[in-house]
Amino acid sequence: MNSSENPRRSDGWASLWAGDVEAAHRFVREHPDDPSAGAVLGVAHLLAGRPSEALTVLERELARDDHDDTLVLHRVRALVNLDRLDEARKTLSSLGDGETFARRVLIALVDAKQWAGKPADFRRVSEALAESETYLNGLLSTALPAIVGRSALHDAFSSREALSTLLEDLLARMAGNLGLPPTVAETTETVERRFVPLAVPETTRDAASAPLRSLASEGVTETFAAFDRVFARHPRSVHVRCYRGELHLWLGRWDDAWADFAWTDSIERTRWADIGRLAVLTLTGRLEEAGRLAVETEQRFPPIARGTLPVYRGALRRRTGALEGAIADLEHAVSMKPSRLGARIELCLALRSAGKDSSAHAARIVHEAAPLLIDVADARGADWRREPTVLLDDAVLEDALLAMRGNRSSSLVTWMDRAQHLRILQTPSGLAERAQRILSDRRGR
């Protein structure tokens, strides 16, 4: 592993990964105009035990580019060191879905430091979390036992202070790398500083999501076979059932989806299974039950900024006529993940029903989803070639949602075509000109 393999290809970051603060400062002095110089300086301050100075520099850098999640994690580390734990937690919650190892460690550290229960209960709760597959993707059950040893982890469960110390020591070993791939700093026999890979075990979530990620290349039958193989290796995995249940949702196999989500209750009650059941209830018209479950899920689990609850709850509210709530949910969902096509279609329809402007969302829908819209328009017998604006009619958008079944994914959009084959949305470049013409024709409607 060397610095050229890291997206930040600079000697400054290589020095930080190796924990060499002096070399990092030297890089900043010698290359003050390097785009990474400010960030390198901020993290160097952090590693040198100057969190206030680090925070000032990091926030200045993030004001220029707030999309650097790794730099955000360094800012969180500074906040934790300054005991500004509420800010740290809020920032961690605002990040995307990327469950990097460093993010999981930082969340666990904030959890430990903010433990508000009785000291005598800390070990009991920690040991329960160490049995959980879903708490921070198995950080306590799988990753930390492999990295620090089960005995050391068990000893750390004695108090929040002991667990905090263990996690802080691990972060200190990771030095200036809170991104991917995880590494730790070490000093060789010749007193040379370097960084080496940190062997983090594969999470069951990674294993369980792999079949779904290969759906486009492997097809439905092989994807289900891959789920079976993963489940054979992890027979108590709620992640496998949830991801397989998601594929059932995409296929409109509602009973199979429900069975997978319900199975997880015997192992561990999870957010994903509850939201999966909310999707089934909403999209099969069981709206009263869906409403109760939406309330229970919101109360049972803390909110996630980019989570899926607002997606299906927004769909539910639109179907029950609660348009303002639907619009609020769906606007939040697409602002957090703009590629959620299903949520954007739901939002477009909700805005129209409320008499509000939906043109910006319609523009994006036709630009990104022309193949889907054309397929459902053809099924309706609509002459979109003569009148392309028909592709954005309410009826076509409603049919598009029906064709998508339960798919509201931001990464892999699918629908069932007229032959009941699963299709994966890929916008051909040849449709771009036609999409733009539709937008021009539609403008003002």
N, C-alpha and C positions, 0 to 999 in steps of 0.2 A: 504494500500500500504506500503510495507516495502522493504528494500534493497535486500532481498533474491529473490524478484520477478524481480529484474533488472538483465540483463545479466552481468553487472559488480557487482559481489557479494562481495563487500568489504565495510568495515566501512568507508573508505575514501570517496567513491562515495556517500554513504548515507549521510555523513556529508555535502558534497558539494550540494547535492540536497536540503538539509535543509538550505543551506546558512551559515553553521557553519564553517567559515574559520579556526578558531582556532583549532577545532577538526580535520579538514582535515590536518593541519600542524602537529598536534600531531600524527596522523596516519602515516604520512610520516616519522617522526622521529623514531617511534617505529617499523615500518615495512619497512625499506629502501630497502629490497630485494623483496618486493611484486611487482609482474609484473605491477600493476597499480600505483605504487608510483610516477613515473615520471609524468604521465598524471594528477594525483590528484594534484601534486605540481603545475603544469602549470596552471590548472584551479583555484586553490587557489590563485595564484598570480593575476589572472584576476579578481576574485571577490574582492580582496583586493585593486583594483585600480592600479595595477602595470602591465600595458599591455606590456611594453617592456620586463620585466622579464618573463611574461607569454609566450610571443611569442618565446623567446629563448628556453624555456623548451619544449613548444608544438612542435616546429619544430624539435627539437632533437628526440622527441618521434615519430613523424610522419616519420622521416627518417628511423625508424625501422619498422614501419607499416603504410603505407600510405593508407590502405584500411579502416581505421576507420573514417567513414564519420562524426560521432558525434564529434570526436576530431578535425576534419577539421573545423567544425562549430565553435568550441571554438577558433580556430586560426583566423577564419574570424572575430569573435567578437573582438579579440585583434587588428586586422588590422583596423577595423572600429574605435576603440577607439584611435588609433594612426593616424587617418585621412588618412590612406592609402587605399582610397576607390577603386581605379582602381584595385589594387591587390585583394581586397575583392570581387569585382564583378567577376573578372576572376576566382577566386577560387570557388565561388558559381556556376558559369556556368559549371565548370568542374566536378561537382558532378553528381551522377547518377540521376535516375528518382524519387528517393524517395522524395516526397513532404512532409517532416515532417513539423510540425507547426513551429518549431524554424527556419528552413531554410526559410520558407515563410516570417516570421517576419524580418529576417536579410536582405532578398532581398528588402522588402518594406523600410527598414531603409536606405539601400544604395541608393535606388531610390529617397527617400525624400532628403537625404543629397546632392545628385548629381543633384537635380533639376536645370536645366539651363534656364528655361523659365522665363517669367516675373512674379514677385511676385503676381501681381494682378490675374494672370491666375491659380495660384496654387489651389485655392479652386474649380474652375470650373473643372479642370482636375481631381482632387481628387474625386469630387462628381461623375464624369463620371465613374471613376474606381470603385467606390462604387456600381455602377449598373452592373458591369461586373461579370459574373459567372466565367470567365476564368482567370482574373488577379489574379495570385497566388492562384488559386482554391478558389476564393470567400473570400479571407482574409478580404477585406474591406466590401464586401457585406453581409457576413454571420458570419464569425468567430469573428472579432473584435467587431461588435455591440453586440454580445451575451456576450463577455468577459468584455469589458470596458464600454459598454452602447452606444447607438446611439448618445446621447447628447454630451458625452465626445469626441466621434470620430468626430462628426460634428464640434465641437469647434476646434479640432486639425487640421482640414482642412484649418484653417485660414492662415497657413504659413508652410513652410517646417521645420522651427525650432520647431513649436508646434507639428507637427506630429512626428518628430524625437524624441522629448522628450517623447511623449506618448509611442512610440515603445521601447525606451530605458528603460523606467520605467517598461514596461511589461517584458523585458528581465531580468531586475534586480529582479523582482519577481520570475522568473523561475530559478534564481540562477545558480547552476552548472549543471542543466539538460537541454541539448539541443537535447536530443534524444527522444525515445519513451518508455512509454507513457508520454505525457507532464505533468509536475507537477509544482506547485508553492510552494515556501517556506513561512512558517508562524511561528510566535511565539505564543505559547499558554499563557493562563493566568498565568501559573506557570513559565513563561519565558523559556519554553522548545522549542527548535527549532525542526521543523519537516517539512516534505513535504507532500502535499496532491494533488490529481489528479486535473488537470485543465480541466474543461468541455469544450472541443472544439467541436462545432457542426459538424455533418457529412457533408462533402462537397458533392455537386452534382456529382462530379467526382467519389468519392468513391461509391456513390449509383449507378451511371451509369455503373461502371466497374464491379460491383458485379455479374450481370448475366453472363458476359463473363467468369469470373473466375470460375463459376459453370458449364460451358459448359460440361466438362468431365463427371460430375456426373448426370447432368440433361437432357442432349440431346438438339438438335436443337429446337424442338417445344416448350419445356418448357422455354428455354432461351429467345426465342422471346416473350413468354407470360410474362416473368419476365421484359423484357424491357418495355412492354406495361404498366405494373403496376408501374414501376418507372416513366415513362413518365406521367402517370395520376397524380402522386404526384408532378412532376416538369414539367409542360407542356411547359415551355419556356427554357428547358435545352438543350443547344447545346451539352453538354457531352453525353446525352442519345443518341442523333441522331448520333454522331460521333462513339460511341462504337457499336451501332447497325449497322451503315454503315460498320464498320470494319468486323463484322460477315458476312454481305452480301458479302464483298470482299472475305472472306475465302471460301464462297460457290460459288463464281463466278457469283453472281447475280448482274451484273454490273449496270443495270438500277436502281435497288433498292438502291444500294450503292450510286450512283450519286444523287438520289433524297434525301436521308438522308443528305448527305454532303451539297447539294445546299440549303436545307431548313434552315440551320444554318445562312445563309447570312442575313436573315430577322431579326435575333436577334443580331448577332455579328460575324464579320469576324474572323475566327480562323485559326491558323496554321494547326490543325489536319484535318479540312475539306478540305483545299487546298491540303494537301498532299494526302488525300484520293482520291480527284479528279485526282491528278497526277497519282496515282496508276491505276485508271480506264483507263485513257487515254493511259498510257504506255502499259498496259497489254491487251488492245483491239486494239493496233496498230495505234492509232491516235497520231503518234509521233511528228508531227509538232506542234499540239496544246499542247501536253505535254511539249515540249521544251519551249514554251512561258510561260506556267504556272510555270514551274520550276524556270525560271528567276524571274517572278513576286513574287513568294513565298519567294525566297531568299532575294529579296529586301524589301518585306513587313514586314518580321519578323526577329528579331535578331537570330543569330545561337544558337543552343543548342548542347553542345558537344556530347550528346548521343541521339540526335534527329533522326527522321526517314527520313528526306529529303534526305540525302545521299544514303539511301537504294534504294528508287525508282528512284532517279535521276541517280544513278549508273546503275540500270537496263535499264533506258532510254538510257543512253550513250552507253551501250553495244549494244543495238539494232540498234543504228544509226552508229555504227562503231567508236565512239570516245573512243577508248579503254583505252588510258592513263587516261582520265578523269574518266572513269568508274572504273578503277582499284583504282585510288586515293579515290574515293567516297566509294567504297565497302571495301577497306582495312580499311578506317577510321571506317566504320559501324561495321565491325566485331572486330576491336580492342576495340571499346567502349562497344560492347555487343557480346562477343564471341559465345553466343548461338543463334544468328540470322542465322538459317540454310539456309533460302532462300537467304540471302545476300551472304553467303559463297559459295553456289552453283553458284550464278551469278558470284562471284569473280573467282572461279575455271575456269569457262568457259571463262571469259574475259582474264585471264592469259594465257590460252592455245591458244586463238585466237591471242594473242600478242607474242606467241612463248616463253613465260616465264614459269618458274617452278611453278607447282601447286600442287606438291606432298604433301606438308604439309596440305593443305586445303582438298585435296582428302582423306587423311588419316582420318581427323576428320569427314568428311562427311560420310564415310562408317562406321565409328565406331558409330556415333550417329543416322544415318538415315537408317540403313539396312532394316527395315520393309518397309519403303517407297520405297527404291530402288528396293527391291524384288518385290513389288506389280507392279511397272511400268515396270520392266523387264519382268515379267510374261505376262503383257498385250501386250508387244511387241513380245511375243513368243521367247524371248531370253533364251538360255539354260545356265543360270547362275550357275546351279548346276555342270555342266561339266566344265564350264569356268567362275569361279566367278569374274574374272576381268572385265567382261562385265558390271558389276554393276556400273563401273565408266566411261563407254563410254560416249562421249558427248551426244549421242542420248538419253541415259537413263537419264542423268542429265537434259537435256532439257525437257524430258517428266515429270520428277519429278517436275520441276517448273510449268509446265502446270497443273499437278495434284494438286499442292498447291494453284492454282488460285492466289488470292491476298495476301495470308498469308506470311508475312515476320516477324512474331512475334519472339521475343526472349524468351517468356515465355510459349507459347502454340502453338506448331507447328501442323498444320492440313493439310490434303489433302483429295481430293475426290477419292475414290477408283473406281475400274472398274464397280461396281454396282451403282455408284453415291451416295454412302453413305459417310458422313463426318467421317473421321478417325482422331484420335489424336495420335501423335507419342509417343510411349513408347517403348524404346529399351529393348527387353527381354534379360535377362542375358545369355540365351542359345545361343544368336547370337554372343557373344563376341569372342569366339574361331574362328568362321567362319570369322568374320570381320578381325581378325588378320591375318588369312591365305590370305584373299583378299589383305590386305596391303602388305604382303610379296611377293605375286605373282605380284602385280602391281608395286612394287618398281623399279624405273628406267625408267618407261614408260612415 
